[in-house]
């Protein structure tokens, strides 16, 4: 399933979570490699590479804008 930018901008956090859990963005292939659903290319071939990606995502997390309150599961 392809999701465009407009859909992502207006998507509830719970819907994004559902898509993520159902491999809309990433999947593990028959060789146990992490792949991009969009390109079909291998993103990480082993757990150490995946850990590096996770650390990178944690590092840049603060640069990404927070979800608007009306889309967030954590409404204030």
C-alpha positions in Angstrom: 0.0 0.0 0.0 1.4 3.4 -1.0 0.7 6.3 1.2 1.2 9.8 0.0 2.4 12.9 1.9 -1.1 14.4 2.2 -2.4 11.1 3.7 0.5 11.0 6.1 -0.1 14.6 7.2 -3.7 13.9 8.0 -3.4 10.3 9.4 -4.3 9.5 13.0 -1.4 8.0 14.9 -3.4 4.8 15.5 -3.9 4.4 11.7 -0.1 5.0 11.1 0.6 2.4 13.8 -1.7 -0.1 12.1 0.0 0.5 8.7 3.4 0.1 10.2 2.4 -3.2 12.0 1.0 -4.5 8.7 4.3 -3.8 6.7 3.2 -0.8 4.8 6.7 0.7 5.1 9.1 -2.1 6.0 9.1 -5.9 5.9 11.4 -8.7 6.7 12.2 -10.8 3.6 12.9 -14.5 3.1 16.5 -13.9 4.0 15.6 -12.2 7.3 16.7 -8.8 6.0 14.8 -5.6 6.6 13.5 -4.2 3.4 11.7 -1.0 2.2 8.2 -1.7 1.0 8.4 1.3 -1.3 11.6 0.3 -3.1 11.9 -3.4 -2.3 15.5 -2.8 -1.4 17.3 -4.2 1.6 17.7 -1.6 4.4 19.5 -3.7 6.9 20.9 -7.2 6.4 21.4 -8.0 10.1 20.5 -6.9 13.6 23.6 -4.8 14.1 22.7 -2.8 11.0 19.1 -2.5 12.3 20.4 -1.3 15.7 22.4 1.4 13.9 19.2 2.5 12.1 17.3 2.6 15.3 20.0 4.7 17.0 19.9 7.0 14.0 16.1 7.4 14.2 16.4 8.1 17.9 19.1 10.7 17.2 17.0 12.6 14.6 13.7 12.2 16.4 13.8 15.7 17.9 14.1 17.3 14.4 10.7 15.9 13.4 7.6 17.9 14.2 5.3 16.5 16.8 1.9 15.1 15.8 -1.0 17.7 16.0 -3.1 17.0 19.0 -6.2 16.1 16.9 -4.3 13.2 15.3 -2.3 12.0 18.3 -3.1 9.1 20.6 -1.7 11.2 23.4 -4.2 14.1 23.3 -3.6 16.8 25.9 
